[in-house]
Amino acid sequence: MRNWKAIAAGLGPPIPEDDIARASGPLEALEAAFRPLAQAIPPETEPAYLMLVEPEEEQ
């Protein structure tokens, strides 16, 4: 799994250490939940892209 604290520290954002620590917990939980799901997707599966474009209004 990724070390989210190290990634944030490497990027050097102006975020207090306490906020980084508070955000890294949920990110680690999300990665732990989704990593097995992502690994279960067969390699030949195409990604599904969805792009909703609103029609332009005529003037």
PQR file of N, CA, C, O and H, with PARSE charges and radii, in Angstrom:
ATOM      1  N   MET A   1       0.833  -1.186   0.000 -0.4000 1.5000
ATOM      2  CA  MET A   1       0.000   0.000   0.000 -0.0000 2.0000
ATOM      3  C   MET A   1       0.874   1.245   0.000  0.5500 1.7000
ATOM      4  O   MET A   1       2.040   1.211   0.394 -0.5500 1.4000
ATOM      5  N   ARG A   2       0.289   2.326  -0.445 -0.4000 1.5000
ATOM      6  CA  ARG A   2       1.019   3.584  -0.501 -0.0000 2.0000
ATOM      7  C   ARG A   2       1.139   4.203   0.889  0.5500 1.7000
ATOM      8  O   ARG A   2       0.261   4.046   1.737 -0.5500 1.4000
ATOM      9  H   ARG A   2      -0.658   2.353  -0.764  0.4000 1.0000
ATOM     10  N   ASN A   3       2.220   4.890   1.093 -0.4000 1.5000
ATOM     11  CA  ASN A   3       2.426   5.626   2.335 -0.0000 2.0000
ATOM     12  C   ASN A   3       1.959   7.054   2.076  0.5500 1.7000
ATOM     13  O   ASN A   3       2.724   7.886   1.590 -0.5500 1.4000
ATOM     14  H   ASN A   3       2.934   5.018   0.404  0.4000 1.0000
ATOM     15  N   TRP A   4       0.708   7.329   2.401 -0.4000 1.5000
ATOM     16  CA  TRP A   4       0.107   8.622   2.078 -0.0000 2.0000
ATOM     17  C   TRP A   4       0.781   9.769   2.811  0.5500 1.7000
ATOM     18  O   TRP A   4       0.860  10.878   2.283 -0.5500 1.4000
ATOM     19  H   TRP A   4       0.087   6.652   2.796  0.4000 1.0000
ATOM     20  N   LYS A   5       1.268   9.516   4.021 -0.4000 1.5000
ATOM     21  CA  LYS A   5       1.967  10.572   4.762 -0.0000 2.0000
ATOM     22  C   LYS A   5       3.256  10.958   4.040  0.5500 1.7000
ATOM     23  O   LYS A   5       3.577  12.142   3.935 -0.5500 1.4000
ATOM     24  H   LYS A   5       1.204   8.615   4.449  0.4000 1.0000
ATOM     25  N   ALA A   6       3.991   9.973   3.546 -0.4000 1.5000
ATOM     26  CA  ALA A   6       5.237  10.246   2.836 -0.0000 2.0000
ATOM     27  C   ALA A   6       4.965  10.953   1.507  0.5500 1.7000
ATOM     28  O   ALA A   6       5.716  11.841   1.104 -0.5500 1.4000
ATOM     29  H   ALA A   6       3.731   9.012   3.632  0.4000 1.0000
ATOM     30  N   ILE A   7       3.889  10.554   0.833 -0.4000 1.5000
ATOM     31  CA  ILE A   7       3.541  11.203  -0.425 -0.0000 2.0000
ATOM     32  C   ILE A   7       3.221  12.668  -0.184  0.5500 1.7000
ATOM     33  O   ILE A   7       3.691  13.538  -0.917 -0.5500 1.4000
ATOM     34  H   ILE A   7       3.278   9.832   1.161  0.4000 1.0000
ATOM     35  N   ALA A   8       2.424  12.945   0.839 -0.4000 1.5000
ATOM     36  CA  ALA A   8       2.070  14.330   1.151 -0.0000 2.0000
ATOM     37  C   ALA A   8       3.303  15.125   1.555  0.5500 1.7000
ATOM     38  O   ALA A   8       3.455  16.281   1.159 -0.5500 1.4000
ATOM     39  H   ALA A   8       2.042  12.238   1.434  0.4000 1.0000
ATOM     40  N   ALA A   9       4.176  14.519   2.333 -0.4000 1.5000
ATOM     41  CA  ALA A   9       5.394  15.218   2.756 -0.0000 2.0000
ATOM     42  C   ALA A   9       6.288  15.514   1.549  0.5500 1.7000
ATOM     43  O   ALA A   9       6.913  16.572   1.485 -0.5500 1.4000
ATOM     44  H   ALA A   9       4.053  13.580   2.655  0.4000 1.0000
ATOM     45  N   GLY A  10       6.351  14.589   0.600 -0.4000 1.5000
ATOM     46  CA  GLY A  10       7.177  14.779  -0.584 -0.0000 2.0000
ATOM     47  C   GLY A  10       6.665  15.879  -1.497  0.5500 1.7000
ATOM     48  O   GLY A  10       7.443  16.555  -2.170 -0.5500 1.4000
ATOM     49  H   GLY A  10       5.843  13.729   0.652  0.4000 1.0000
ATOM     50  N   LEU A  11       5.354  16.051  -1.513 -0.4000 1.5000
ATOM     51  CA  LEU A  11       4.784  17.110  -2.342 -0.0000 2.0000
ATOM     52  C   LEU A  11       4.951  18.483  -1.704  0.5500 1.7000
ATOM     53  O   LEU A  11       4.910  19.502  -2.393 -0.5500 1.4000
ATOM     54  H   LEU A  11       4.722  15.502  -0.966  0.4000 1.0000
ATOM     55  N   GLY A  12       5.137  18.508  -0.396 -0.4000 1.5000
ATOM     56  CA  GLY A  12       5.380  19.760   0.314 -0.0000 2.0000
ATOM     57  C   GLY A  12       4.213  20.734   0.330  0.5500 1.7000
ATOM     58  O   GLY A  12       4.426  21.939   0.195 -0.5500 1.4000
ATOM     59  H   GLY A  12       5.171  17.681   0.164  0.4000 1.0000
ATOM     60  N   PRO A  13       2.964  20.243   0.495 -0.5600 1.5000
ATOM     61  CA  PRO A  13       1.854  21.189   0.522  0.2800 2.0000
ATOM     62  C   PRO A  13       1.850  21.980   1.833  0.5500 1.7000
ATOM     63  O   PRO A  13       2.371  21.507   2.843 -0.5500 1.4000
ATOM     64  N   PRO A  14       1.275  23.161   1.819 -0.5600 1.5000
ATOM     65  CA  PRO A  14       1.206  23.958   3.047  0.2800 2.0000
ATOM     66  C   PRO A  14       0.066  23.480   3.947  0.5500 1.7000
ATOM     67  O   PRO A  14      -0.837  24.242   4.291 -0.5500 1.4000
ATOM     68  N   ILE A  15       0.130  22.205   4.316 -0.4000 1.5000
ATOM     69  CA  ILE A  15      -0.902  21.594   5.158 -0.0000 2.0000
ATOM     70  C   ILE A  15      -0.258  21.205   6.478  0.5500 1.7000
ATOM     71  O   ILE A  15       0.807  20.587   6.487 -0.5500 1.4000
ATOM     72  H   ILE A  15       0.864  21.586   4.036  0.4000 1.0000
ATOM     73  N   PRO A  16      -0.889  21.557   7.595 -0.5600 1.5000
ATOM     74  CA  PRO A  16      -0.336  21.173   8.891  0.2800 2.0000
ATOM     75  C   PRO A  16      -0.223  19.653   9.033  0.5500 1.7000
ATOM     76  O   PRO A  16      -1.049  18.907   8.507 -0.5500 1.4000
ATOM     77  N   GLU A  17       0.793  19.214   9.739 -0.4000 1.5000
ATOM     78  CA  GLU A  17       1.046  17.777   9.927 -0.0000 2.0000
ATOM     79  C   GLU A  17      -0.164  17.063  10.510  0.5500 1.7000
ATOM     80  O   GLU A  17      -0.450  15.928  10.127 -0.5500 1.4000
ATOM     81  H   GLU A  17       1.464  19.820  10.167  0.4000 1.0000
ATOM     82  N   ASP A  18      -0.881  17.702  11.428 -0.4000 1.5000
ATOM     83  CA  ASP A  18      -2.064  17.073  12.028 -0.0000 2.0000
ATOM     84  C   ASP A  18      -3.137  16.795  10.973  0.5500 1.7000
ATOM     85  O   ASP A  18      -3.792  15.754  11.011 -0.5500 1.4000
ATOM     86  H   ASP A  18      -0.649  18.624  11.739  0.4000 1.0000
ATOM     87  N   ASP A  19      -3.312  17.722  10.039 -0.4000 1.5000
ATOM     88  CA  ASP A  19      -4.303  17.522   8.983 -0.0000 2.0000
ATOM     89  C   ASP A  19      -3.887  16.399   8.040  0.5500 1.7000
ATOM     90  O   ASP A  19      -4.727  15.625   7.580 -0.5500 1.4000
ATOM     91  H   ASP A  19      -2.779  18.568  10.009  0.4000 1.0000
ATOM     92  N   ILE A  20      -2.602  16.313   7.756 -0.4000 1.5000
ATOM     93  CA  ILE A  20      -2.103  15.220   6.903 -0.0000 2.0000
ATOM     94  C   ILE A  20      -2.343  13.881   7.587  0.5500 1.7000
ATOM     95  O   ILE A  20      -2.794  12.927   6.953 -0.5500 1.4000
ATOM     96  H   ILE A  20      -1.920  16.941   8.130  0.4000 1.0000
ATOM     97  N   ALA A  21      -2.044  13.813   8.871 -0.4000 1.5000
ATOM     98  CA  ALA A  21      -2.248  12.572   9.615 -0.0000 2.0000
ATOM     99  C   ALA A  21      -3.730  12.204   9.654  0.5500 1.7000
ATOM    100  O   ALA A  21      -4.077  11.028   9.554 -0.5500 1.4000
ATOM    101  H   ALA A  21      -1.678  14.588   9.386  0.4000 1.0000
ATOM    102  N   ARG A  22      -4.595  13.189   9.798 -0.4000 1.5000
ATOM    103  CA  ARG A  22      -6.038  12.928   9.859 -0.0000 2.0000
ATOM    104  C   ARG A  22      -6.561  12.457   8.508  0.5500 1.7000
ATOM    105  O   ARG A  22      -7.464  11.621   8.468 -0.5500 1.4000
ATOM    106  H   ARG A  22      -4.313  14.145   9.879  0.4000 1.0000
ATOM    107  N   ALA A  23      -6.030  12.961   7.409 -0.4000 1.5000
ATOM    108  CA  ALA A  23      -6.488  12.570   6.079 -0.0000 2.0000
ATOM    109  C   ALA A  23      -5.902  11.233   5.628  0.5500 1.7000
ATOM    110  O   ALA A  23      -6.523  10.529   4.831 -0.5500 1.4000
ATOM    111  H   ALA A  23      -5.297  13.640   7.441  0.4000 1.0000
ATOM    112  N   SER A  24      -4.731  10.875   6.118 -0.4000 1.5000
ATOM    113  CA  SER A  24      -4.086   9.647   5.648 -0.0000 2.0000
ATOM    114  C   SER A  24      -4.824   8.395   6.117  0.5500 1.7000
ATOM    115  O   SER A  24      -4.804   7.378   5.423 -0.5500 1.4000
ATOM    116  H   SER A  24      -4.227  11.447   6.765  0.4000 1.0000
ATOM    117  N   GLY A  25      -5.467   8.448   7.265 -0.4000 1.5000
ATOM    118  CA  GLY A  25      -6.213   7.280   7.756 -0.0000 2.0000
ATOM    119  C   GLY A  25      -7.320   6.858   6.812  0.5500 1.7000
ATOM    120  O   GLY A  25      -7.363   5.694   6.413 -0.5500 1.4000
ATOM    121  H   GLY A  25      -5.484   9.274   7.828  0.4000 1.0000
ATOM    122  N   PRO A  26      -8.227   7.769   6.434 -0.5600 1.5000
ATOM    123  CA  PRO A  26      -9.270   7.387   5.483  0.2800 2.0000
ATOM    124  C   PRO A  26      -8.722   6.963   4.119  0.5500 1.7000
ATOM    125  O   PRO A  26      -9.278   6.072   3.478 -0.5500 1.4000
ATOM    126  N   LEU A  27      -7.626   7.602   3.670 -0.4000 1.5000
ATOM    127  CA  LEU A  27      -7.037   7.194   2.392 -0.0000 2.0000
ATOM    128  C   LEU A  27      -6.513   5.766   2.456  0.5500 1.7000
ATOM    129  O   LEU A  27      -6.669   5.002   1.504 -0.5500 1.4000
ATOM    130  H   LEU A  27      -7.174   8.326   4.191  0.4000 1.0000
ATOM    131  N   GLU A  28      -5.898   5.407   3.565 -0.4000 1.5000
ATOM    132  CA  GLU A  28      -5.400   4.036   3.726 -0.0000 2.0000
ATOM    133  C   GLU A  28      -6.557   3.046   3.767  0.5500 1.7000
ATOM    134  O   GLU A  28      -6.461   1.958   3.200 -0.5500 1.4000
ATOM    135  H   GLU A  28      -5.771   6.028   4.338  0.4000 1.0000
ATOM    136  N   ALA A  29      -7.656   3.415   4.434 -0.4000 1.5000
ATOM    137  CA  ALA A  29      -8.826   2.533   4.492 -0.0000 2.0000
ATOM    138  C   ALA A  29      -9.449   2.354   3.114  0.5500 1.7000
ATOM    139  O   ALA A  29      -9.844   1.247   2.750 -0.5500 1.4000
ATOM    140  H   ALA A  29      -7.735   4.299   4.894  0.4000 1.0000
ATOM    141  N   LEU A  30      -9.538   3.434   2.350 -0.4000 1.5000
ATOM    142  CA  LEU A  30     -10.070   3.327   0.992 -0.0000 2.0000
ATOM    143  C   LEU A  30      -9.193   2.441   0.118  0.5500 1.7000
ATOM    144  O   LEU A  30      -9.694   1.615  -0.646 -0.5500 1.4000
ATOM    145  H   LEU A  30      -9.216   4.334   2.646  0.4000 1.0000
ATOM    146  N   GLU A  31      -7.897   2.617   0.235 -0.4000 1.5000
ATOM    147  CA  GLU A  31      -6.994   1.792  -0.575 -0.0000 2.0000
ATOM    148  C   GLU A  31      -7.115   0.319  -0.177  0.5500 1.7000
ATOM    149  O   GLU A  31      -7.122  -0.557  -1.041 -0.5500 1.4000
ATOM    150  H   GLU A  31      -7.491   3.288   0.855  0.4000 1.0000
ATOM    151  N   ALA A  32      -7.210   0.048   1.113 -0.4000 1.5000
ATOM    152  CA  ALA A  32      -7.346  -1.339   1.574 -0.0000 2.0000
ATOM    153  C   ALA A  32      -8.642  -1.962   1.070  0.5500 1.7000
ATOM    154  O   ALA A  32      -8.687  -3.159   0.785 -0.5500 1.4000
ATOM    155  H   ALA A  32      -7.204   0.760   1.815  0.4000 1.0000
ATOM    156  N   ALA A  33      -9.692  -1.159   0.959 -0.4000 1.5000
ATOM    157  CA  ALA A  33     -10.970  -1.685   0.487 -0.0000 2.0000
ATOM    158  C   ALA A  33     -10.986  -1.884  -1.026  0.5500 1.7000
ATOM    159  O   ALA A  33     -11.532  -2.873  -1.516 -0.5500 1.4000
ATOM    160  H   ALA A  33      -9.656  -0.187   1.190  0.4000 1.0000
ATOM    161  N   PHE A  34     -10.393  -0.952  -1.767 -0.4000 1.5000
ATOM    162  CA  PHE A  34     -10.493  -0.997  -3.215 -0.0000 2.0000
ATOM    163  C   PHE A  34      -9.376  -1.772  -3.904  0.5500 1.7000
ATOM    164  O   PHE A  34      -9.570  -2.231  -5.030 -0.5500 1.4000
ATOM    165  H   PHE A  34      -9.950  -0.148  -1.369  0.4000 1.0000
ATOM    166  N   ARG A  35      -8.224  -1.932  -3.277 -0.4000 1.5000
ATOM    167  CA  ARG A  35      -7.111  -2.647  -3.910 -0.0000 2.0000
ATOM    168  C   ARG A  35      -7.513  -4.065  -4.312  0.5500 1.7000
ATOM    169  O   ARG A  35      -7.245  -4.456  -5.449 -0.5500 1.4000
ATOM    170  H   ARG A  35      -8.067  -1.559  -2.363  0.4000 1.0000
ATOM    171  N   PRO A  36      -8.149  -4.866  -3.426 -0.5600 1.5000
ATOM    172  CA  PRO A  36      -8.557  -6.220  -3.859  0.2800 2.0000
ATOM    173  C   PRO A  36      -9.589  -6.182  -4.981  0.5500 1.7000
ATOM    174  O   PRO A  36      -9.578  -7.049  -5.855 -0.5500 1.4000
ATOM    175  N   LEU A  37     -10.468  -5.204  -4.969 -0.4000 1.5000
ATOM    176  CA  LEU A  37     -11.466  -5.096  -6.034 -0.0000 2.0000
ATOM    177  C   LEU A  37     -10.793  -4.786  -7.368  0.5500 1.7000
ATOM    178  O   LEU A  37     -11.150  -5.364  -8.394 -0.5500 1.4000
ATOM    179  H   LEU A  37     -10.477  -4.500  -4.259  0.4000 1.0000
ATOM    180  N   ALA A  38      -9.835  -3.887  -7.355 -0.4000 1.5000
ATOM    181  CA  ALA A  38      -9.134  -3.530  -8.581 -0.0000 2.0000
ATOM    182  C   ALA A  38      -8.318  -4.707  -9.114  0.5500 1.7000
ATOM    183  O   ALA A  38      -8.225  -4.896 -10.327 -0.5500 1.4000
ATOM    184  H   ALA A  38      -9.545  -3.417  -6.522  0.4000 1.0000
ATOM    185  N   GLN A  39      -7.733  -5.490  -8.227 -0.4000 1.5000
ATOM    186  CA  GLN A  39      -6.933  -6.630  -8.666 -0.0000 2.0000
ATOM    187  C   GLN A  39      -7.811  -7.743  -9.225  0.5500 1.7000
ATOM    188  O   GLN A  39      -7.325  -8.601  -9.963 -0.5500 1.4000
ATOM    189  H   GLN A  39      -7.809  -5.336  -7.242  0.4000 1.0000
ATOM    190  N   ALA A  40      -9.100  -7.739  -8.882 -0.4000 1.5000
ATOM    191  CA  ALA A  40     -10.009  -8.768  -9.373 -0.0000 2.0000
ATOM    192  C   ALA A  40     -10.519  -8.468 -10.785  0.5500 1.7000
ATOM    193  O   ALA A  40     -11.133  -9.331 -11.412 -0.5500 1.4000
ATOM    194  H   ALA A  40      -9.494  -7.042  -8.283  0.4000 1.0000
ATOM    195  N   ILE A  41     -10.274  -7.264 -11.289 -0.4000 1.5000
ATOM    196  CA  ILE A  41     -10.719  -6.915 -12.638 -0.0000 2.0000
ATOM    197  C   ILE A  41      -9.760  -7.546 -13.639  0.5500 1.7000
ATOM    198  O   ILE A  41      -8.551  -7.327 -13.563 -0.5500 1.4000
ATOM    199  H   ILE A  41      -9.775  -6.563 -10.780  0.4000 1.0000
ATOM    200  N   PRO A  42     -10.290  -8.326 -14.577 -0.5600 1.5000
ATOM    201  CA  PRO A  42      -9.410  -8.959 -15.565  0.2800 2.0000
ATOM    202  C   PRO A  42      -8.685  -7.911 -16.403  0.5500 1.7000
ATOM    203  O   PRO A  42      -9.241  -6.850 -16.686 -0.5500 1.4000
ATOM    204  N   PRO A  43      -7.442  -8.202 -16.803 -0.5600 1.5000
ATOM    205  CA  PRO A  43      -6.654  -7.235 -17.581  0.2800 2.0000
ATOM    206  C   PRO A  43      -7.303  -6.832 -18.905  0.5500 1.7000
ATOM    207  O   PRO A  43      -7.083  -5.719 -19.382 -0.5500 1.4000
ATOM    208  N   GLU A  44      -8.092  -7.711 -19.497 -0.4000 1.5000
ATOM    209  CA  GLU A  44      -8.688  -7.388 -20.795 -0.0000 2.0000
ATOM    210  C   GLU A  44      -9.924  -6.496 -20.676  0.5500 1.7000
ATOM    211  O   GLU A  44     -10.495  -6.102 -21.693 -0.5500 1.4000
ATOM    212  H   GLU A  44      -8.271  -8.615 -19.109  0.4000 1.0000
ATOM    213  N   THR A  45     -10.343  -6.175 -19.465 -0.4000 1.5000
ATOM    214  CA  THR A  45     -11.509  -5.318 -19.265 -0.0000 2.0000
ATOM    215  C   THR A  45     -11.164  -3.880 -19.626  0.5500 1.7000
ATOM    216  O   THR A  45     -10.207  -3.299 -19.113 -0.5500 1.4000
ATOM    217  H   THR A  45      -9.880  -6.495 -18.638  0.4000 1.0000
ATOM    218  N   GLU A  46     -11.967  -3.329 -20.517 -0.4000 1.5000
ATOM    219  CA  GLU A  46     -11.761  -1.947 -20.944 -0.0000 2.0000
ATOM    220  C   GLU A  46     -12.346  -1.004 -19.896  0.5500 1.7000
ATOM    221  O   GLU A  46     -13.401  -1.292 -19.330 -0.5500 1.4000
ATOM    222  H   GLU A  46     -12.744  -3.801 -20.933  0.4000 1.0000
ATOM    223  N   PRO A  47     -11.681   0.111 -19.630 -0.5600 1.5000
ATOM    224  CA  PRO A  47     -12.264   1.084 -18.708  0.2800 2.0000
ATOM    225  C   PRO A  47     -13.503   1.727 -19.342  0.5500 1.7000
ATOM    226  O   PRO A  47     -13.552   1.940 -20.553 -0.5500 1.4000
ATOM    227  N   ALA A  48     -14.473   2.025 -18.530 -0.4000 1.5000
ATOM    228  CA  ALA A  48     -15.698   2.668 -19.010 -0.0000 2.0000
ATOM    229  C   ALA A  48     -15.593   4.159 -18.750  0.5500 1.7000
ATOM    230  O   ALA A  48     -15.639   4.606 -17.604 -0.5500 1.4000
ATOM    231  H   ALA A  48     -14.433   1.852 -17.546  0.4000 1.0000
ATOM    232  N   TYR A  49     -15.452   4.913 -19.809 -0.4000 1.5000
ATOM    233  CA  TYR A  49     -15.368   6.357 -19.691 -0.0000 2.0000
ATOM    234  C   TYR A  49     -16.763   6.941 -19.903  0.5500 1.7000
ATOM    235  O   TYR A  49     -17.497   6.514 -20.794 -0.5500 1.4000
ATOM    236  H   TYR A  49     -15.415   4.550 -20.740  0.4000 1.0000
ATOM    237  N   LEU A  50     -17.107   7.891 -19.100 -0.4000 1.5000
ATOM    238  CA  LEU A  50     -18.398   8.548 -19.214 -0.0000 2.0000
ATOM    239  C   LEU A  50     -18.172  10.046 -19.200  0.5500 1.7000
ATOM    240  O   LEU A  50     -17.588  10.595 -18.266 -0.5500 1.4000
ATOM    241  H   LEU A  50     -16.511   8.238 -18.376  0.4000 1.0000
ATOM    242  N   MET A  51     -18.636  10.686 -20.234 -0.4000 1.5000
ATOM    243  CA  MET A  51     -18.482  12.136 -20.317 -0.0000 2.0000
ATOM    244  C   MET A  51     -19.821  12.725 -20.698  0.5500 1.7000
ATOM    245  O   MET A  51     -20.314  12.519 -21.807 -0.5500 1.4000
ATOM    246  H   MET A  51     -19.111  10.239 -20.993  0.4000 1.0000
ATOM    247  N   LEU A  52     -20.404  13.458 -19.772 -0.4000 1.5000
ATOM    248  CA  LEU A  52     -21.691  14.086 -20.029 -0.0000 2.0000
ATOM    249  C   LEU A  52     -21.441  15.530 -20.443  0.5500 1.7000
ATOM    250  O   LEU A  52     -20.843  16.310 -19.701 -0.5500 1.4000
ATOM    251  H   LEU A  52     -20.004  13.626 -18.871  0.4000 1.0000
ATOM    252  N   VAL A  53     -21.902  15.866 -21.622 -0.4000 1.5000
ATOM    253  CA  VAL A  53     -21.713  17.221 -22.137 -0.0000 2.0000
ATOM    254  C   VAL A  53     -23.091  17.844 -22.325  0.5500 1.7000
ATOM    255  O   VAL A  53     -23.947  17.316 -23.035 -0.5500 1.4000
ATOM    256  H   VAL A  53     -22.388  15.233 -22.225  0.4000 1.0000
ATOM    257  N   GLU A  54     -23.274  18.965 -21.676 -0.4000 1.5000
ATOM    258  CA  GLU A  54     -24.537  19.685 -21.830 -0.0000 2.0000
ATOM    259  C   GLU A  54     -24.577  20.333 -23.198  0.5500 1.7000
ATOM    260  O   GLU A  54     -23.566  20.863 -23.659 -0.5500 1.4000
ATOM    261  H   GLU A  54     -22.579  19.395 -21.099  0.4000 1.0000
ATOM    262  N   PRO A  55     -25.723  20.302 -23.855 -0.5600 1.5000
ATOM    263  CA  PRO A  55     -25.817  20.969 -25.159  0.2800 2.0000
ATOM    264  C   PRO A  55     -25.650  22.486 -24.993  0.5500 1.7000
ATOM    265  O   PRO A  55     -26.087  23.078 -24.007 -0.5500 1.4000
ATOM    266  N   GLU A  56     -25.018  23.072 -25.970 -0.4000 1.5000
ATOM    267  CA  GLU A  56     -24.827  24.520 -25.939 -0.0000 2.0000
ATOM    268  C   GLU A  56     -26.139  25.208 -26.259  0.5500 1.7000
ATOM    269  O   GLU A  56     -26.901  24.764 -27.118 -0.5500 1.4000
ATOM    270  H   GLU A  56     -24.663  22.591 -26.771  0.4000 1.0000
ATOM    271  N   GLU A  57     -26.387  26.295 -25.556 -0.4000 1.5000
ATOM    272  CA  GLU A  57     -27.600  27.053 -25.822 -0.0000 2.0000
ATOM    273  C   GLU A  57     -27.395  27.934 -27.048  0.5500 1.7000
ATOM    274  O   GLU A  57     -26.328  28.520 -27.232 -0.5500 1.4000
ATOM    275  H   GLU A  57     -25.769  26.656 -24.858  0.4000 1.0000
ATOM    276  N   GLU A  58     -28.402  28.021 -27.864 -0.4000 1.5000
ATOM    277  CA  GLU A  58     -28.319  28.888 -29.026 -0.0000 2.0000
ATOM    278  C   GLU A  58     -28.574  30.318 -28.593  0.5500 1.7000
ATOM    279  O   GLU A  58     -29.411  30.575 -27.728 -0.5500 1.4000
ATOM    280  H   GLU A  58     -29.269  27.546 -27.715  0.4000 1.0000
ATOM    281  N   GLN A  59     -27.847  31.245 -29.196 -0.4000 1.5000
ATOM    282  CA  GLN A  59     -28.013  32.657 -28.823 -0.0000 2.0000
ATOM    283  C   GLN A  59     -28.727  33.423 -29.882  0.5500 1.7000
ATOM    284  O   GLN A  59     -28.950  34.624 -29.730 -0.5500 1.4000
ATOM    285  H   GLN A  59     -27.167  31.036 -29.899  0.4000 1.0000
TER
END
